[in-house]
Amino acid sequence: MSTSSKTAEPVVDDPVDPVYPGTATLRLRSIHARVADLASTPHSLNGDWEEVRRKVLWAGGLRDLTGSRPGQGYTGHSFNDWNHCDLTAMRGQEAHNINGGAVEGIAHGNQLGPGIKIASLEELGPGGSWSTCMMGCDREPPADVAHLQFKSRIAFKMVWVPPNFEEFVLVDDDGLLLAHGRPTGKLPDIRQRQANFRAVGKGKYSLAALDVATRSSEHSEL
């Protein structure tokens, strides 16, 4: 649970999610529209990894800020390790929530608000975006930073596909496939990609990756 004493006051015309009231609903919808655009464009997520990562950041409403200091909008870690692979859209007042022990393994302070404000692209709608830690997402309900600290759904989660971890899927809060990519170039370390898939466990967030793995295997056998 958040240690913030504030209640989630709805942004005007931004529908309140009845389960996760910290969700910036309009922003989440805009993110899904951008992901759909990427998914409908052939090979858009199959190029050089750094270019693909920038597209994923753009779709999620985040700037590519690799020169900023951590905590001041830095997004160089986003989707580059096993853990920071949840893209979350949260209402403005929720962005300043601290963890307070809600998510095991995350610092109690974990103040992300200033960085979220700096890195978020305003044109996607009210609230902010961030690439939050996915640890705990294998539980039901999910016990990760997005759902507990920010009380928000994920707009999408990046999951690397076994057994080679050369492909990834983007899935929504229900685990449904939004997009699929096979990037090239200098990918995140293989151990990071393997750990990413282990983190989703056998729950709903693993299903799309396993389906892509099955189809890829069948295609290679033809």
BAKESE-616435 format. One record per residue (C-alpha): x, y, z. Coordinates in nm, 4 decimals, always signed. Example, Ala and Ser with C-alpha at 12.3 -4.5 7.8 and 13.67 -1.06 7.14 Angstrom:
[[+1.2300,-0.4500,+0.7800]]
[[+1.3670,-0.1060,+0.7140]]
// end
This chain:
[[+0.0000,+0.0000,+0.0000]]
[[+0.1108,+0.3586,-0.0646]]
[[+0.2103,+0.5697,+0.2316]]
[[+0.0544,+0.8724,+0.0615]]
[[-0.2386,+1.0149,+0.2564]]
[[-0.3942,+1.1678,-0.0547]]
[[-0.7023,+1.0216,-0.2156]]
[[-0.7042,+0.9800,-0.5921]]
[[-0.8986,+1.2809,-0.7187]]
[[-1.0067,+1.2208,-1.0770]]
[[-0.8741,+1.4425,-1.3517]]
[[-1.1589,+1.6171,-1.5324]]
[[-1.2980,+1.3911,-1.8080]]
[[-1.0508,+1.1141,-1.7215]]
[[-1.2596,+0.8062,-1.6271]]
[[-1.1708,+0.6463,-1.2946]]
[[-1.0714,+0.2799,-1.3085]]
[[-1.2841,+0.1066,-1.0419]]
[[-1.0134,-0.1477,-0.9536]]
[[-0.6978,+0.0617,-0.9958]]
[[-0.8064,+0.4244,-0.9426]]
[[-0.4525,+0.5552,-0.9877]]
[[-0.4656,+0.4709,-1.3595]]
[[-0.4535,+0.7630,-1.6014]]
[[-0.7217,+0.6093,-1.8203]]
[[-0.7112,+0.8492,-2.1155]]
[[-0.3335,+0.8340,-2.1225]]
[[-0.3436,+0.4534,-2.1170]]
[[-0.5786,+0.4557,-2.4159]]
[[-0.3442,+0.6888,-2.6045]]
[[-0.0544,+0.4556,-2.5302]]
[[-0.2491,+0.1584,-2.6621]]
[[-0.3260,+0.3536,-2.9802]]
[[+0.0449,+0.4211,-3.0341]]
[[+0.1337,+0.0566,-2.9714]]
[[-0.1355,-0.0464,-3.2204]]
[[+0.0231,+0.1845,-3.4788]]
[[+0.3590,+0.0159,-3.4251]]
[[+0.2040,-0.3303,-3.4398]]
[[+0.0281,-0.2519,-3.7686]]
[[+0.3466,-0.1280,-3.9362]]
[[+0.5485,-0.4194,-4.0812]]
[[+0.8913,-0.4697,-3.9209]]
[[+0.8582,-0.1556,-3.7061]]
[[+0.9848,-0.3451,-3.4003]]
[[+1.2412,-0.5581,-3.5856]]
[[+1.5219,-0.3089,-3.6366]]
[[+1.8236,-0.2105,-3.4309]]
[[+1.7521,-0.2496,-3.0594]]
[[+1.8228,+0.1097,-2.9638]]
[[+1.5859,+0.2358,-3.2312]]
[[+1.3221,-0.0184,-3.1287]]
[[+1.3617,+0.0814,-2.7646]]
[[+1.3088,+0.4469,-2.8541]]
[[+0.9890,+0.3529,-3.0352]]
[[+0.8664,+0.1619,-2.7311]]
[[+0.9456,+0.4610,-2.5096]]
[[+0.7613,+0.6919,-2.7506]]
[[+0.4584,+0.4631,-2.7559]]
[[+0.4566,+0.4643,-2.3764]]
[[+0.4746,+0.8418,-2.3560]]
[[+0.8334,+0.8657,-2.2335]]
[[+1.1267,+1.0688,-2.3583]]
[[+1.4574,+0.8980,-2.4364]]
[[+1.6681,+1.0708,-2.1722]]
[[+1.9955,+0.8813,-2.1451]]
[[+2.1954,+1.1853,-2.0377]]
[[+1.9832,+1.2785,-1.7369]]
[[+2.0648,+1.1840,-1.3802]]
[[+1.8775,+0.8920,-1.2195]]
[[+1.5734,+1.0358,-1.0450]]
[[+1.5731,+1.3380,-1.2751]]
[[+1.4039,+1.1850,-1.5774]]
[[+1.6719,+0.9300,-1.6715]]
[[+1.5177,+0.6578,-1.8908]]
[[+1.8334,+0.4822,-2.0117]]
[[+1.7463,+0.1851,-1.7913]]
[[+1.3953,+0.1489,-1.9319]]
[[+1.3537,-0.1894,-2.1057]]
[[+1.7307,-0.2379,-2.0867]]
[[+1.7268,-0.4730,-1.7872]]
[[+1.5027,-0.7552,-1.6675]]
[[+1.2989,-0.5507,-1.4237]]
[[+1.2121,-0.2042,-1.5586]]
[[+0.9825,-0.3450,-1.8254]]
[[+0.6371,-0.2282,-1.7124]]
[[+0.5020,+0.0847,-1.8792]]
[[+0.2548,+0.2455,-1.6428]]
[[+0.0283,+0.5471,-1.6880]]
[[-0.0657,+0.7024,-1.3548]]
[[-0.2638,+1.0063,-1.2476]]
[[-0.0583,+1.3112,-1.1615]]
[[-0.1108,+1.2997,-0.7863]]
[[-0.0184,+0.9301,-0.7735]]
[[+0.3206,+0.9907,-0.9379]]
[[+0.4533,+1.1208,-0.6054]]
[[+0.3545,+0.8120,-0.4040]]
[[+0.6373,+0.6311,-0.2298]]
[[+0.6665,+0.2567,-0.1943]]
[[+0.6662,+0.2413,+0.1835]]
[[+0.7273,-0.1340,+0.1840]]
[[+0.4335,-0.2161,-0.0444]]
[[+0.6516,-0.4031,-0.2938]]
[[+0.9076,-0.6447,-0.1570]]
[[+1.2608,-0.5626,-0.2712]]
[[+1.1881,-0.1971,-0.3555]]
[[+1.3314,+0.0891,-0.1475]]
[[+1.0783,+0.2339,+0.0967]]
[[+1.1312,+0.5881,-0.0342]]
[[+1.1425,+0.5158,-0.4098]]
[[+1.0313,+0.8719,-0.4934]]
[[+0.9813,+0.8773,-0.8699]]
[[+0.7550,+1.1823,-0.9056]]
[[+1.0076,+1.4449,-1.0238]]
[[+1.1561,+1.2110,-1.2845]]
[[+0.8126,+1.1101,-1.4104]]
[[+0.7178,+1.4725,-1.4677]]
[[+1.0388,+1.5455,-1.6574]]
[[+1.0300,+1.2350,-1.8775]]
[[+0.6581,+1.2133,-1.9614]]
[[+0.5317,+1.3324,-2.2999]]
[[+0.2409,+1.5665,-2.2361]]
[[+0.0558,+1.5037,-2.5626]]
[[-0.0700,+1.1608,-2.4548]]
[[-0.3030,+1.3058,-2.1945]]
[[-0.3193,+1.3907,-1.8244]]
[[-0.0996,+1.2112,-1.5744]]
[[+0.2425,+1.0642,-1.6384]]
[[+0.4238,+0.7576,-1.7655]]
[[+0.7024,+0.5516,-1.6160]]
[[+0.8839,+0.2204,-1.6700]]
[[+0.8256,+0.0609,-1.3312]]
[[+0.9696,-0.2539,-1.1755]]
[[+0.7854,-0.5726,-1.2685]]
[[+0.8976,-0.7860,-0.9740]]
[[+0.5888,-0.9291,-0.8074]]
[[+0.3882,-0.9447,-1.1314]]
[[+0.3756,-1.3246,-1.1129]]
[[+0.1270,-1.3051,-0.8249]]
[[-0.2494,-1.2763,-0.8563]]
[[-0.3416,-1.0007,-0.8202]]
[[-0.0084,-0.8528,-0.9320]]
[[+0.2070,-0.7237,-0.6453]]
[[+0.4383,-0.4969,-0.8455]]
[[+0.5156,-0.1264,-0.8299]]
[[+0.2481,-0.0199,-1.0792]]
[[-0.0398,-0.1966,-0.9092]]
[[+0.0618,-0.1344,-0.5472]]
[[+0.2641,+0.1880,-0.5302]]
[[+0.0768,+0.3773,-0.8009]]
[[-0.2547,+0.1882,-0.7856]]
[[-0.2499,+0.1786,-1.1648]]
[[-0.2761,-0.0778,-1.4391]]
[[+0.0143,-0.1338,-1.6728]]
[[-0.0366,-0.0036,-2.0236]]
[[+0.2026,-0.2741,-2.1406]]
[[+0.4716,-0.5112,-2.0202]]
[[+0.7723,-0.6224,-2.2247]]
[[+0.8365,-0.9971,-2.1980]]
[[+1.1251,-1.1689,-2.3770]]
[[+1.0366,-1.4911,-2.5578]]
[[+1.2021,-1.8246,-2.4727]]
[[+1.4038,-2.0251,-2.5496]]
[[+1.6424,-1.7909,-2.7367]]
[[+1.5119,-1.4599,-2.5973]]
[[+1.5682,-1.2852,-2.9289]]
[[+1.2049,-1.1774,-2.9598]]
[[+0.9783,-0.9888,-2.7237]]
[[+0.6081,-0.9305,-2.6802]]
[[+0.4209,-0.6340,-2.5391]]
[[+0.1157,-0.7444,-2.3410]]
[[-0.1546,-0.5436,-2.1659]]
[[-0.2713,-0.5566,-1.8053]]
[[-0.4697,-0.8739,-1.8779]]
[[-0.1752,-1.0417,-2.0478]]
[[-0.3193,-1.0025,-2.3992]]
[[-0.0787,-0.9533,-2.6892]]
[[-0.0441,-0.5965,-2.8162]]
[[+0.2709,-0.6189,-3.0284]]
[[+0.5639,-0.8451,-3.1106]]
[[+0.9194,-0.7578,-3.2087]]
[[+1.2447,-0.9230,-3.3105]]
[[+1.5141,-0.6566,-3.2698]]
[[+1.8736,-0.6793,-3.3845]]
[[+2.2015,-0.5310,-3.2702]]
[[+2.3199,-0.4992,-2.9112]]
[[+2.0307,-0.6424,-2.7097]]
[[+2.0164,-0.6345,-2.3291]]
[[+2.2425,-0.9004,-2.1770]]
[[+2.1045,-1.2517,-2.2265]]
[[+2.0928,-1.3057,-1.8500]]
[[+1.8705,-0.9998,-1.8165]]
[[+1.6349,-1.1273,-2.0862]]
[[+1.6169,-1.4705,-1.9259]]
[[+1.5480,-1.3188,-1.5837]]
[[+1.2737,-1.1077,-1.7378]]
[[+1.0835,-1.4159,-1.8510]]
[[+1.1386,-1.5915,-1.5189]]
[[+0.9879,-1.2912,-1.3426]]
[[+0.6465,-1.3390,-1.5047]]
[[+0.6311,-1.6970,-1.3762]]
[[+0.3525,-1.9183,-1.5093]]
[[+0.0806,-1.6558,-1.4851]]
[[-0.1112,-1.4542,-1.7424]]
[[+0.1861,-1.2425,-1.8457]]
[[+0.3750,-1.5481,-1.9759]]
[[+0.1039,-1.6741,-2.2118]]
[[+0.1656,-1.4516,-2.5157]]
[[+0.5417,-1.5132,-2.5021]]
[[+0.4864,-1.8879,-2.4854]]
[[+0.2429,-1.8708,-2.7769]]
[[+0.4962,-1.6799,-2.9892]]
[[+0.7629,-1.9342,-2.8914]]
[[+0.5385,-2.2199,-3.0064]]
[[+0.4572,-2.0540,-3.3380]]
[[+0.8231,-1.9688,-3.4011]]
[[+0.9207,-2.3297,-3.3333]]
[[+0.6553,-2.4628,-3.5678]]
[[+0.7626,-2.2190,-3.8396]]
[[+1.1295,-2.3234,-3.8075]]
[[+1.0315,-2.6876,-3.8541]]
[[+0.8552,-2.6275,-4.1855]]
// end
